[in-house]
Amino acid sequence: MTERGLRVTAAVAARDFRIDLEVAAGEVLAVLGPNGAGKSTLLDVIAGLLIPDTGSVRLDGRSLTDTANGVAVPPHRREVGLLAQEPLLFPHLSVAANVAFGPRGQGLRGRAADEIAREWLRAVDAQEWARRSPDTLSGGQAQRVALARALAVRPRVLLLDEPMAALDVTAAPAMRTLLRRVLRTSPTAPTCTILVTHDIIDALTLADRLLVLESGRVVESGPVAEVLARPRSTFAAQIAGMNLIVGTAANGAAGAAIEPNHAVAVGDVLVHGRAEAEWLPGGSAAAVFSPTAVAVYRERPEGSPRNVFHVRVTELSDRGGTVRVGADGPVGGLVADLTPGAVADLGLAPGAQVYFSVKAAEVQVYSR
């Protein structure tokens, strides 16, 4: 059977880095971790910018790095594409020439390279900027062009190094939507993709699996929703401080107080919220909201909250001035942050039956 996917086994003593991971063909792996955890080292090893002290990198059965046998394929021959935080477009070239640069470097000339550039500019909705200079583009526009340039060489591995970090609140959701479309539906999508990010939403909307790095080691790995719902590492617990509900994308009820209103269906329960970008009813979706947005009642509340869950309190934990109330309900585990006084007034204790409510305006919903 032909070996498919990416396998990395590497150690870099100077950076106290040691890793052993696999990325399956067609998989998008999100890599999270604090500063200095080894995320950049991982990308450098895969791209061939750093040769480890010991180890190997194999892609679809081909050795890109093998320290035991002296194999070190140069970066430009690895079929690895990189999209960084900054677009890093060549300022002296037009948008089209930037995208055609890679194919020309692979030996294509004239019309063939130009046609590939046009193809990828169309794919990222940037064809109208083909003749423009990079310095005339906005940050979001430049990042789209940078993505087209990374994909124009038809990489078998795409490395995304926090590609939304430098974008504003309008451009980032649009870029996520674009990446999801390219990675999921393009017939020339990379064999596998590694996404380095600090943003839980990037992982939720783009990744199949989540890997957490701390101090140069893999401390946690698994399906995104599973890792965030039951974090076992310090960093995963910190980033999982939000309520996360995974279900199926649905349309919200007519006459919603906020428009557009969408919902995530979990069995018979609809969790209403607002979508920041493309919404795909029937597909996988997630609802995310802060524990501070949750109000807790002994009796079912009347009035404006569109999301009300009957839950059983499972634990109370001190968080330095607030009390985190953990509960189980019809959509799984939820948490609310209350003052100690509110906890006392409500008489909360493990086993208590209460209602959690959160306004739809406080809930963000995302297609996955």
C-alpha positions as a printed Julia matrix, in Angstrom:
368×3 Matrix{Float64}:
   0.0    0.0     0.0
   1.32   3.47   -0.9
   2.25   5.59    2.12
   0.16   8.76    2.22
   0.38  11.83    4.41
   3.12  13.47    6.45
   5.27  11.9     9.17
   7.68  13.99   11.26
  10.09  12.63   13.88
  12.63  15.2    14.98
  14.81  16.41   17.84
  16.58  19.78   18.09
  18.67  19.87   21.25
  19.39  23.62   21.2
  15.64  24.35   21.29
  14.73  21.47   23.64
  12.41  20.25   20.9
  11.35  16.65   20.36
   8.33  15.62   18.33
   6.73  12.62   16.67
   3.57  13.31   14.68
   1.58  12.17   11.68
  -0.83  14.13    9.51
  -3.13  11.97    7.41
  -3.81  12.65    3.75
  -6.59  15.22    3.45
  -6.3   16.26    7.09
  -6.02  19.79    8.48
  -4.05  19.8    11.74
  -4.2   22.85   14.02
  -1.16  23.39   16.24
  -1.59  25.54   19.33
   0.76  26.41   22.14
   2.22  29.3    24.14
   5.08  31.43   22.83
   8.28  29.41   22.72
   6.45  26.07   22.63
   8.12  24.98   19.38
   5.47  25.84   16.77
   7.88  27.75   14.51
  10.52  25.05   14.96
   8.03  22.45   13.72
   7.25  24.47   10.59
  10.96  25.13    9.94
  11.77  21.42   10.16
   8.98  20.5     7.74
   9.89  23.28    5.3
  13.58  22.34    5.35
  14.65  25.66    6.86
  16.03  23.79    9.87
  17.68  20.37    9.81
  17.12  18.57   13.13
  19.93  16.93   15.08
  18.2   13.6    14.59
  15.02  12.57   12.84
  13.17  12.42    9.57
  10.42  14.06    7.55
   8.49  11.86    5.11
   5.77  13.02    2.72
   3.72  10.44    0.82
   6.54   7.93    1.3
   9.27  10.29    0.07
  12.1   11.25    2.44
  12.53  15.02    2.69
  14.81  14.83    5.72
  16.61  11.78    7.07
  19.56  12.58    9.31
  20.6    8.93    9.57
  21.1    8.7     5.81
  22.19  12.26    5.05
  18.99  13.25    3.22
  18.12  16.96    3.26
  15.96  18.01    0.31
  16.27  21.81   -0.15
  13.19  23.9     0.69
  12.3   24.8    -2.9
  12.17  21.1    -3.88
   9.99  19.86   -1.01
   6.59  20.73   -2.5
   5.8   22.6     0.7
   3.92  25.93    0.65
   4.0   28.52    3.43
   1.54  31.3     4.26
   2.78  33.5     7.09
   1.23  36.31    9.17
   2.58  38.92    6.74
   1.88  38.51    3.0
   5.53  39.23    2.03
   4.58  39.96   -1.58
   7.33  41.12   -3.93
   6.79  44.91   -4.14
   8.34  45.25   -7.61
   5.99  42.68   -9.19
   2.3   42.95  -10.04
  -0.22  40.77   -8.24
  -0.36  38.36  -11.19
   3.43  38.21  -11.44
   3.69  37.47   -7.71
   1.42  34.44   -8.12
   3.18  33.3   -11.31
   6.6   33.54   -9.64
   6.45  30.05   -8.11
   5.33  28.21  -11.25
   8.05  30.0   -13.23
  10.58  28.87  -10.64
   9.37  25.3   -11.24
  10.28  25.61  -14.91
   6.99  26.77  -16.45
   7.22  29.66  -18.87
   4.97  32.28  -20.39
   1.35  31.33  -20.84
   1.46  28.2   -18.67
   2.65  30.1   -15.58
   0.28  32.98  -16.28
  -2.69  30.61  -16.61
  -1.91  29.01  -13.24
  -1.73  32.5   -11.72
  -5.12  33.39  -13.19
  -6.58  30.1   -11.95
  -5.54  30.72   -8.33
  -6.44  34.4    -8.37
  -9.94  33.32   -9.43
  -9.98  30.69   -6.67
  -9.32  33.32   -3.99
 -11.61  35.94   -5.58
  -8.67  38.22   -6.42
  -8.67  38.17  -10.22
  -9.69  41.84  -10.44
  -6.43  42.89   -8.76
  -4.16  41.03  -11.2
  -2.53  44.16  -12.65
  -2.26  46.05   -9.39
   0.86  46.66   -7.34
   0.99  45.03   -3.87
   1.29  48.42   -2.17
  -2.23  49.32   -3.37
  -3.85  46.35   -1.58
  -5.44  46.24    1.85
  -4.17  43.73    4.41
  -6.96  41.28    3.65
  -6.49  41.62   -0.11
  -2.74  41.1     0.16
  -3.23  37.96    2.27
  -5.57  36.52   -0.38
  -2.89  37.08   -3.0
  -0.29  35.5    -0.72
  -2.53  32.44   -0.38
  -2.87  32.21   -4.16
   0.92  32.44   -4.47
   1.42  29.66   -1.9
  -1.05  27.38   -3.68
   0.12  28.15   -7.23
   3.1   25.82   -6.81
   0.62  23.03   -6.01
   2.2   22.15   -2.67
   1.54  18.74   -1.19
   1.87  20.26    2.28
   0.54  23.73    3.13
   1.92  25.41    6.26
  -0.25  28.22    7.63
   1.6   30.3    10.23
  -1.11  32.36   11.97
  -2.45  33.67    8.64
  -5.28  35.67   10.27
  -3.2   37.23   13.06
  -2.5   40.5    11.24
  -5.99  40.91    9.76
  -8.74  43.14   11.11
 -12.1   41.95   12.43
 -13.66  42.18    8.96
 -10.88  40.58    6.92
 -10.2   37.65    9.28
 -13.65  35.97    8.97
 -13.53  36.37    5.18
 -10.09  34.75    5.1
 -11.32  31.84    7.22
 -14.21  31.28    4.82
 -11.83  31.36    1.87
  -9.4   28.92    3.48
 -12.2   26.52    4.38
 -13.43  26.55    0.78
  -9.97  26.06   -0.71
  -8.92  23.33    1.72
 -12.2   21.4     1.6
 -13.43  21.68   -1.98
 -10.53  22.49   -4.31
  -9.53  19.51   -6.5
  -5.9   20.66   -6.21
  -5.94  21.13   -2.43
  -2.72  20.11   -0.63
  -2.3   16.54    0.59
  -2.31  17.86    4.16
  -2.28  21.19    5.96
  -0.76  22.36    9.24
  -2.28  25.48   10.78
  -0.37  27.25   13.56
  -2.69  29.56   15.47
  -3.47  31.18   18.81
  -7.15  31.55   17.9
  -9.64  28.91   18.99
 -11.96  29.98   16.16
  -9.33  29.13   13.54
  -9.1   25.63   14.99
 -12.87  25.23   15.21
 -13.62  26.34   11.67
 -10.67  24.93    9.75
  -9.12  21.93   11.5
  -9.95  18.25   11.78
  -7.55  17.65   14.64
  -5.88  19.76   17.31
  -2.36  19.31   18.65
  -1.05  21.25   21.66
   2.67  21.92   22.05
   4.28  22.94   25.34
   8.04  23.24   25.92
   8.86  21.48   22.67
   6.67  18.44   23.35
   3.24  17.27   22.21
   1.11  17.33   25.37
  -2.3   16.77   23.81
  -3.76  15.67   20.49
  -7.18  14.66   19.22
 -10.35  15.84   17.46
 -10.84  19.59   17.95
 -14.12  19.41   19.87
 -12.83  16.6    22.09
  -9.65  18.44   23.12
 -11.51  21.69   23.81
 -14.32  19.97   25.71
 -11.95  17.92   27.91
  -8.58  19.67   27.97
  -5.78  17.8    29.72
  -2.99  20.37   29.35
  -2.59  23.79   30.96
  -2.61  25.67   27.68
  -5.61  23.79   26.28
  -7.51  24.52   29.48
  -6.7   28.22   29.13
  -7.86  28.49   25.54
 -10.91  26.33   26.25
 -12.25  28.91   28.69
 -15.22  29.42   26.35
 -18.41  27.4    26.17
 -18.32  25.25   23.04
 -21.33  23.44   21.58
 -20.87  21.33   18.45
 -23.83  20.26   16.32
 -25.48  20.85   12.95
 -25.96  24.23   11.26
 -29.62  25.26   11.08
 -31.62  28.38   10.38
 -32.95  30.3    13.37
 -36.61  30.95   13.95
 -38.32  33.74   12.06
 -38.72  37.06   13.82
 -35.39  36.83   15.61
 -34.31  39.83   17.64
 -30.96  39.86   15.84
 -30.51  39.45   12.11
 -29.19  37.34   10.62
 -30.08  34.7    13.19
 -28.75  31.18   12.89
 -28.71  28.16   15.16
 -26.68  25.09   16.0
 -28.89  22.03   16.41
 -28.0   19.45   19.06
 -30.72  16.84   18.96
 -33.98  18.75   19.47
 -32.24  21.78   20.99
 -31.42  24.88   18.94
 -28.65  27.17   20.15
 -29.27  30.57   18.56
 -26.55  33.06   17.69
 -25.06  35.24   15.0
 -22.77  34.06   12.21
 -19.73  36.13   11.31
 -19.3   34.62    7.84
 -20.66  32.02    5.41
 -23.37  29.79    6.94
 -23.92  26.3     5.56
 -27.18  24.74    6.86
 -26.95  20.98    7.27
 -23.2   20.95    7.81
 -21.2   20.7    11.0
 -21.27  23.86   13.13
 -20.19  25.2    16.52
 -21.61  27.75   18.94
 -19.19  29.64   21.2
 -19.91  31.99   24.1
 -18.18  33.26   27.21
 -18.93  31.94   30.71
 -19.47  35.58   31.72
 -22.38  35.81   29.25
 -24.33  33.11   31.11
 -27.02  34.08   33.63
 -28.13  31.48   36.18
 -31.68  31.14   37.56
 -33.46  28.81   39.95
 -36.68  29.13   37.93
 -37.0   29.25   34.16
 -36.49  32.91   33.12
 -39.07  34.85   31.17
 -38.3   37.49   28.57
 -35.53  38.07   26.09
 -32.96  35.24   26.38
 -33.37  32.95   23.37
 -31.12  30.23   24.76
 -32.25  28.59   28.01
 -30.83  25.26   29.2
 -32.08  23.21   32.14
 -28.88  21.91   33.74
 -27.53  20.1    36.78
 -24.63  21.73   38.63
 -21.61  19.4    38.7
 -18.9   21.51   40.33
 -17.96  24.9    41.76
 -14.39  26.18   41.45
 -12.73  29.33   42.75
 -11.19  31.45   39.99
  -9.86  34.33   42.07
 -12.8   36.66   42.67
 -15.32  34.67   40.67
 -16.78  31.2    40.97
 -16.95  28.98   37.9
 -20.13  26.93   37.92
 -19.87  23.73   35.88
 -23.04  21.99   34.74
 -24.34  19.22   32.49
 -27.38  19.68   30.3
 -29.02  18.84   26.97
 -26.11  20.24   24.95
 -23.33  18.78   27.09
 -21.08  20.48   29.62
 -21.42  24.24   30.17
 -19.81  26.74   32.53
 -20.9   30.09   33.99
 -18.83  32.63   35.92
 -20.62  34.21   38.9
 -19.67  36.31   41.9
 -19.45  34.48   45.25
 -22.46  36.51   46.39
 -24.57  35.31   43.46
 -23.6   31.71   44.16
 -24.66  32.12   47.79
 -27.94  33.84   46.89
 -28.83  31.04   44.47
 -27.78  28.36   46.94
 -25.73  26.58   44.31
 -24.08  23.27   45.07
 -23.28  20.13   43.07
 -26.52  18.4    42.17
 -28.64  21.56   42.08
 -31.08  21.86   39.17
 -30.93  25.35   37.63
 -31.35  27.21   34.33
 -28.49  28.65   32.3
 -29.51  31.38   29.87
 -27.54  33.36   27.32
 -28.75  35.95   24.83
 -28.39  35.08   21.16
 -26.45  38.31   20.65
 -23.73  36.9    22.94
 -23.34  33.67   20.94
 -21.12  33.36   17.86
 -21.91  30.46   15.54
 -19.51  29.09   12.94
 -19.77  26.62   10.09
 -17.13  23.91   10.37
